[in-house]
């Protein structure tokens, strides 16, 4: 009869429980893997499948009893680490959505909204268009694979059983300011074009007050906005790629912060 001691059971279960908890955290926060269009059972199965794949290549970690205070703290830490990594990618997508919101408001399409199942809220159609565009770019340079590589590297940077530096959360919160910087950066070409359009409309209205600004101002602003957006989309490709690269690098660097 084969018997197992408590230490052997904890060691065997810990090989899968701790990585599974970190992967689950990423599935909860990452904008690609946390899509609401995918059933939760599929996400759980995929997380379990990833756990079985990466477990053999993970570094050794100390024996931690699952049913203990230390085990509960370790489980929570692994989930938080996964959420932090996924949240960094969420910030990149939020910056693109902010750019779409700014562009929509400047074009006069702030009222044209649709329900976004990903965010469970009403968002401008331009923001939805840019989100779809950025998601396709994300897949085009294998961003979904880079996230998994970042996940595996995180076990080297932040091994299981090591406490998370408290400055990590402060660094993550401060890095959230990139949302406004990147959002304005992406929307700047369209903003500049619409600013010149509004100035031209203002001069025309001043020179010929009999013109009805609503009859030609709104269609002109809308048309110029779409033309500027169409021209600026190819220029967004290297910028978005750079944003994702910075996000991947920061996802690991934030755990190295010690002072």
N, C-alpha and C positions, 0 to 999 in steps of 0.2 A: 504494500500500500504506500503510495507516494504522499508525503506530507510536506507542507510548506510552513515556514515560520512567519511571524508577523513582519520581520524585516524583509524577508524575500517577497512577500506579497506587496508591501509598500514600495519596494524597489521596482517590482514589475509594473505595478499600476502607475507609479510616478513617471515611468518612461513615456507614458502616453497621456496622462491626465494634464501635466503641466504644459507640454507643447499644445495640446488641444485647447486649453484655456486661453493661451496667447493667440492662437489662430482664430478662436471664436471672437476675441476682442476686435481683431481686424475685420472679421465678417460683420460686426455690428456697426463699425464706423466708416470703413472705406466706402467711397461713393460708388465704386464699381461692383464690389463684391456684396455690398449691402442693399442692392437694388430690390425694391419691393415687388418687382415683377417676377422674381424668383421665389418659389415656395421655400419656407423655412426648413422643411424636411430635406430639400435638396442641398441647402446651405450646410446643414448639420452633417449630411453624408459627405459632402465635399471636404468639410473641415476634418472629419475623421479620416478620409482618404489621404489628405495632405499629412496628417499626423503620422500615419503608417509609413508614408514615403520618406519624411525627413527625420524620423526618429533615429535611424541608423547612423546618420551623419552628424548628429548633435554632440556637443562636448558633454563629458560626464558632469553630473551635478550631484550635490550631496543628498544623502538619504533623508527624506522628510516624511514623517508620518502623516498620512492623509487625514485621519480623524484626530486632529489635534489643533491647538490654537496656532501653532506655527504653520500647519498645513493650510488652514483657512486663510491666514495672512498671505502665504505664498500664492494660493489660488487667486485671491483678489489682485495681487500684484501682477500676475501674468495677464489677467484680463485687462487691467489698466494699461499695461505696456502695449498690448495689441490695440486697444482703443486709441492710445496716443499716436501710434504709427498710422492708423487709419484716419485719425483726425487731421493729421498733416496733409494727407491727400484731399481730405474734405475742404481744407482751406483753399487749396488751389482751385477746386471747382467753384467754391463760393466767390472767389475773385472774378472768375469768368461770368458768373451770374450777376455780380455787381456791375460789371462792365455792360452787360446786356440791359440791366435796369437803367443805367445812366443814359445809354444810347436811346432806349425806348422813350424815356422822359424828354430827351432833347428833340426827338423826332415828332413828338406829340402822340406817341403810341402807348403812353403809360396806362391808358384805360383798356388797351387790348391785352387781356390776360387770359390765361387758361390754367386748368388745374394740373399741377405737377404731382404725380403719385410718389415721386422720389422724396420730395420735401413735404408732401401733404399740405400744400398751400397754393394759392393763386399767384402765379408769376407771369411777368410780361412774356409775350410770344418771342420777342427778340432774345431774351435771356434763355428761353427754351431752345431756340435755334443755336445759339452759341454753345450751350451745354452739350447738345448733340454733336456739334462740330468738334468740340474738345474731346468728347468721349471717343469719337472715331480716330482722332489724332492719337489719343492715348493707346488705342489698340494697334494703330499703325506702326508705332515704334516699340511694340511689345511691352507696354507699361505694366500689364497684368503679370507678366513674368518677372519684371523688375521688382514689383512689390513682393513676390514670393522670395526672390533673392534677398531683398532687404529683410524679410522676416527671418530667413535662415541666418543672415549676418547678425541679426539682433541677439541671437543666442550667444554669440561670441562677445559682443559689446556689453550686453546685460545678461549674464548667465542666470540660470534659475537658482534661486536662493539668495541672490544679492539684492540688497535693499535699493530702492529707487532713490537717487539723490533728490532732495526736496527742491533744489534749484531747477530740476528738469521741468516741473510744472510752471514755474515762473518764466523760464525760457520759452516754453510752448505758448504761453499766453502772450508774451511779447512778440513772438513771431507771427501772431495773428494780425499784427498791423500790416503784414504784406497783402492782406485782402484789399485794403484801400489803395495801396501803392500799385499793385498789379491791375486792379480794376480800372483805375484812372489811366494807367499806362495803355491798356488794351483799347479803351474807349477814346483816347486822345485824338486819333486821326478823324473820327467821325465828329467829335466835339468841335474840332477846328473847322471842319467843313461847314457844319451847321452854324457856327458862330459867324463866319463870313456871310453865309446865306441870310441870317437874321439881320446883320448889318446892312446888307444890300436891300433887303425888304424895308428896313427902317428908312434908308435914304430915299427909296422910291416913294414911300408913303409920305415922307416930308416934302418931296418935290411935287408930288401929285396927290393932294389930299382926297381927291374925288375917287381914287381907287379904293375898293373895298379890300382891306387886308385879309379878311377871312376867305375871300373868294379865290385868291391866288397864293396867299402866303402859306396856308397849310399844305396844299398839294405840292408846292415848290419845296417846302421843307421836307416833306415826306419823300419826294423823289430824290432830292439831293442826299438825304440820309441813307436811302437804300443803295444809291450809287457809291457813296463813300464806304459803306459797309462792305459792298461787293469788292471794291478795290482793296480794302484793308485786310480782308480775310486771308489772302496768301501771305501777307506780311506778319500775320499773327502766328503762323506755324512755328518759326524759330523761337518766338517769344514764349509760346506755350510749352515748347519742348524744354526751354531753359527753366521755366517755372517748375516743371515736373522734376528736372534734374536737381534743382535746388531743394525741392521737397524730399526727394529720396535721400539726398545727402544729410539734410537736417534731421530726418527721421532717426538716423543713427547717431548723429552728433549730439543731439539733445540729451542722450543718456550718458555722455562722457562729461557733462558739465559737473564740476565739483566745487567751484568757487565763483 
